[in-house]
Amino acid sequence: MKRLILFVACAAIISTSAIAQKVEQSNVPPAVLTKFSATFSTTEPVNWEMDYDNYVAKFKNNKVQIEVTFNKDGKWIKTETPIAHSALPASVKSCLTRQFDIYKENDIEKVDSPQGTTYNIDVECKQLNYEVVISDQGDLVSKDEVKEYKRDE
């Protein structure tokens, strides 16, 4: 039994560290760096991470933390930008009120990708927590209850 617990603990640590690992810029493929530089002009430091097989650039633009994901060939996958409730389109706000009568938003991210724009929103409603994804047009893409909610503090 102790071996099983130890094995599960080690597997959890290994799998967590494999998901997002810091990468030195010198180890980022040239195609990724070229695409990043051509798309984003920033004087702020850029931190790179690996997320599975993708490269994630994290940097600040006008004091806002932005995350941009590319595949190893430099193809843009997505850009995640935190936004305020006031910046949500009316269609997204309307979808939220249709889904939840009374709610509190904890985190809102605008996610741009080749497939379009979505909004990822962490919502608290009636002591339950949800991760909600809503399209730019106000369509509910997903609504998943989160059993254990962690806030970034």
C-alpha positions as CSV (number, residue, x, y, z in Angstrom):
1,M,0.0,0.0,0.0
2,K,2.8,2.4,0.9
3,R,4.5,1.6,-2.5
4,L,1.3,2.4,-4.3
5,I,0.9,5.8,-2.6
6,L,4.5,6.6,-3.3
7,F,4.1,5.6,-6.9
8,V,1.0,7.7,-7.4
9,A,2.7,10.7,-5.7
10,C,5.8,10.4,-7.9
11,A,3.7,10.0,-11.1
12,A,1.7,13.1,-10.1
13,I,4.9,15.2,-9.7
14,I,6.4,13.9,-12.9
15,S,3.2,14.5,-15.0
16,T,2.8,18.0,-13.5
17,S,6.3,19.0,-14.3
18,A,6.0,17.7,-17.8
19,I,3.0,19.9,-18.6
20,A,4.6,23.3,-18.3
21,Q,8.4,23.6,-18.2
22,K,10.5,26.7,-18.4
23,V,12.6,26.9,-21.5
24,E,15.5,29.2,-22.2
25,Q,15.0,31.4,-25.3
26,S,18.1,29.8,-26.9
27,N,16.2,26.5,-26.9
28,V,13.1,27.9,-28.6
29,P,13.1,26.9,-32.4
30,P,14.0,29.7,-34.8
31,A,10.6,29.4,-36.6
32,V,8.8,30.1,-33.3
33,L,11.0,33.1,-32.4
34,T,10.6,34.5,-35.9
35,K,6.8,34.2,-35.9
36,F,6.7,35.7,-32.4
37,S,8.9,38.7,-33.3
38,A,6.9,39.3,-36.5
39,T,3.6,39.2,-34.6
40,F,4.4,40.9,-31.3
41,S,6.7,43.8,-30.6
42,T,7.5,44.0,-26.9
43,T,10.4,45.6,-25.0
44,E,9.3,43.6,-21.9
45,P,11.2,40.3,-21.1
46,V,9.6,37.2,-22.6
47,N,9.5,34.0,-20.6
48,W,9.2,30.8,-22.5
49,E,7.6,27.5,-21.4
50,M,6.8,24.2,-23.0
51,D,3.2,23.0,-22.8
52,Y,3.3,19.5,-24.0
53,D,4.8,19.9,-27.6
54,N,3.9,23.6,-27.8
55,Y,5.9,26.7,-26.9
56,V,4.3,29.4,-24.8
57,A,5.6,33.0,-24.6
58,K,4.6,34.9,-21.5
59,F,5.1,38.7,-21.5
60,K,3.5,41.9,-20.5
61,N,2.0,44.4,-22.9
62,N,0.7,47.6,-21.3
63,K,1.0,46.0,-17.9
64,V,-1.3,43.1,-19.0
65,Q,0.2,39.5,-18.9
66,I,-0.3,37.8,-22.3
67,E,0.3,34.2,-23.2
68,V,0.9,33.2,-26.8
69,T,1.2,29.6,-27.9
70,F,2.9,28.3,-31.0
71,N,3.7,24.8,-32.2
72,K,7.3,23.8,-32.9
73,D,7.0,24.9,-36.5
74,G,6.0,28.4,-35.5
75,K,2.3,28.0,-36.3
76,W,0.3,30.3,-34.0
77,I,-2.1,28.2,-31.8
78,K,-3.7,30.8,-29.5
79,T,-3.3,34.1,-27.6
80,E,-4.7,34.4,-24.0
81,T,-5.3,37.8,-22.6
82,P,-7.0,38.6,-19.2
83,I,-9.8,41.1,-19.5
84,A,-12.3,42.8,-17.2
85,H,-16.0,42.1,-17.1
86,S,-16.7,45.6,-18.7
87,A,-14.7,44.5,-21.8
88,L,-16.9,41.5,-22.4
89,P,-19.1,41.7,-25.5
90,A,-22.9,42.1,-24.8
91,S,-23.5,38.7,-26.3
92,V,-21.1,37.0,-23.8
93,K,-22.7,38.8,-20.9
94,S,-26.1,37.8,-22.1
95,C,-25.1,34.1,-22.2
96,L,-23.7,34.4,-18.7
97,T,-27.0,35.7,-17.3
98,R,-28.9,33.0,-19.2
99,Q,-26.7,30.3,-17.6
100,F,-26.4,31.7,-14.1
101,D,-29.0,33.8,-12.3
102,I,-26.6,35.2,-9.7
103,Y,-22.9,34.7,-10.2
104,K,-19.4,36.0,-9.5
105,E,-16.6,35.9,-12.0
106,N,-13.1,35.2,-10.8
107,D,-11.0,35.1,-13.9
108,I,-11.8,36.1,-17.5
109,E,-9.6,35.4,-20.4
110,K,-10.1,36.3,-24.0
111,V,-8.7,33.5,-26.2
112,D,-8.0,34.3,-29.8
113,S,-7.1,31.3,-32.1
114,P,-7.4,30.5,-35.8
115,Q,-10.8,29.1,-35.0
116,G,-12.1,32.4,-33.6
117,T,-12.4,34.2,-30.3
118,T,-13.8,32.6,-27.1
119,Y,-14.0,33.8,-23.5
120,N,-12.9,31.5,-20.7
121,I,-14.5,32.5,-17.5
122,D,-14.2,31.0,-14.0
123,V,-17.6,31.5,-12.3
124,E,-18.9,31.0,-8.8
125,C,-22.6,30.4,-8.5
126,K,-24.6,29.0,-5.5
127,Q,-21.4,27.8,-3.8
128,L,-20.4,25.8,-7.0
129,N,-17.5,26.7,-9.3
130,Y,-17.6,26.4,-13.1
131,E,-15.2,26.9,-16.0
132,V,-17.3,28.3,-18.8
133,V,-16.3,28.9,-22.4
134,I,-18.4,31.2,-24.5
135,S,-18.0,32.1,-28.1
136,D,-17.7,35.7,-29.4
137,Q,-21.3,35.3,-30.7
138,G,-22.6,34.4,-27.2
139,D,-22.9,30.7,-27.7
140,L,-22.1,28.4,-24.7
141,V,-19.2,26.2,-25.8
142,S,-18.7,24.4,-22.5
143,K,-19.7,24.6,-18.9
144,D,-17.8,22.3,-16.5
145,E,-18.2,22.1,-12.8
146,V,-14.9,22.4,-11.0
147,K,-14.7,20.2,-7.9
148,E,-11.8,22.0,-6.2
149,Y,-11.4,25.6,-7.1
150,K,-8.0,27.4,-6.8
151,R,-7.7,31.1,-7.1
152,D,-4.5,32.8,-8.3
153,E,-3.5,35.1,-5.5
